[in-house]
Amino acid sequence: MDLFTFFRSSTSYRLRIALAFKGLDYTPHYVSLPKMEHRQDSYLALNPQGLVPALVDDGAVYTQSLAIMDYLDETHPSPPFLPQAAADRAYVRALSQIIGCDIHPLNNVRVLKYLQGRWEFTDAERDEWYQHWIAEGLRNFEAMLNSSGKAGRFCCGDTVTSADICLVPQLFNAQRFNCDLSPYPRSNAIMAACMELPCFEQTQPKYQPDAF
Ligand SMILES: N[C@@H](CCC(=O)N[C@@H](CS)C(=O)NCC(=O)O)C(=O)O
C-alpha cells in the first residue's frame, strides 16, 4: 500500500495510526501542504479533491480518511476498529463523526486561509475561530464520553476503536493552536492511554520524516 501523507495533517495521522494498529506495511509519500503540493497536477491526478490523505492499494486509490478506515476494516478485519455490539458501534461512529464531521472541516487549512484571504482575519482572529470550534466540539465529545457509561481506558471500554483514532490527532492539532484542553479531563486521559501504545506514539507528527 502507498499512503500520501503530511506530517501535521490530523487526517493523515488517523491513517498512520490505523495502519499501524492493524500491522499493515505501507510506503509513505510526503505531500507538503505549505508547498501546495496537494494542488499540483500530479497529486490531483491521484486525488482530484486535492486533500491528504490518500491510500493506494492494489492499484486503486482511496480517499477520505473515515472511508479508508472502513475499507481497511473490511479488508483486514483483525484487530477491528469497531466494537461488536450495534449500540457500541453507533456510539463509536458518533464520536468519530464529532471529530471528523463537526470539528475538523471548520478548522481545515483551506477554511482558515479563506478567512484570512477573503475576510482579512488576523492571525489572532483565525486562532480564536479555531479555538471556538475546538471548544464546542470537544465539550460535546467529553459530554458524550461522560454520559454514555461506555468509556473506559479508551473511548469505548478498554479497547481502541476508531473514536480514539480520531480523537488523538485532533488533540494534537488543538495543542498546536494553543487551545485550553483542561475542561476535557476524560479526553486527555484517553489520549494519555493511547500514547502508551506504539501505533499512536510512533506515528505522531514529530517522528515523520517530512516533519520540520
Ligand atoms: N474529510 C477529509 C478531510 C481531508 C483534509 O481536509 N485534509 C487536510 C489536511 S488534515 C488537507 O488536505 N487540507 C488541505 C487544504 O485544506 O487545502 C478526510 O477525512 O480525509
The ligand as an SDF file (V2000), in Angstrom:
LIG
                    3D

 20 19  0  0  0  0  0  0  0  0999 V2000
  -12.6670   14.7090    5.2150 N   0  0  0  0  0  0  0  0  0  0  0  0
  -11.3390   14.5400    4.6880 C   0  0  0  0  0  0  0  0  0  0  0  0
  -10.5420   15.7630    5.0040 C   0  0  0  0  0  0  0  0  0  0  0  0
   -9.1800   15.7300    4.3770 C   0  0  0  0  0  0  0  0  0  0  0  0
   -8.4960   17.0550    4.6010 C   0  0  0  0  0  0  0  0  0  0  0  0
   -9.1550   18.1010    4.5950 O   0  0  0  0  0  0  0  0  0  0  0  0
   -7.1580   17.0280    4.7880 N   0  0  0  0  0  0  0  0  0  0  0  0
   -6.4590   18.2400    5.0470 C   0  0  0  0  0  0  0  0  0  0  0  0
   -5.2630   18.0010    5.9590 C   0  0  0  0  0  0  0  0  0  0  0  0
   -5.7630   17.4440    7.5580 S   0  0  0  0  0  0  0  0  0  0  0  0
   -5.9860   18.8610    3.7550 C   0  0  0  0  0  0  0  0  0  0  0  0
   -5.5520   18.1730    2.8530 O   0  0  0  0  0  0  0  0  0  0  0  0
   -6.0590   20.1840    3.6770 N   0  0  0  0  0  0  0  0  0  0  0  0
   -5.5960   20.9070    2.5510 C   0  0  0  0  0  0  0  0  0  0  0  0
   -6.3970   22.1450    2.3190 C   0  0  0  0  0  0  0  0  0  0  0  0
   -7.3090   22.4140    3.1050 O   0  0  0  0  0  0  0  0  0  0  0  0
   -6.0900   22.8260    1.3640 O   0  0  0  0  0  0  0  0  0  0  0  0
  -10.7010   13.2830    5.2920 C   0  0  0  0  0  0  0  0  0  0  0  0
  -11.1170   12.8820    6.3890 O   0  0  0  0  0  0  0  0  0  0  0  0
   -9.8310   12.6780    4.6510 O   0  0  0  0  0  0  0  0  0  0  0  0
  1  2  1  0
  2  3  1  0
  2 18  1  0
  3  4  1  0
  4  5  1  0
  5  6  2  0
  5  7  1  0
  7  8  1  0
  8  9  1  0
  8 11  1  0
  9 10  1  0
 11 12  2  0
 11 13  1  0
 13 14  1  0
 14 15  1  0
 15 16  2  0
 15 17  1  0
 18 19  2  0
 18 20  1  0
M  END
$$$$
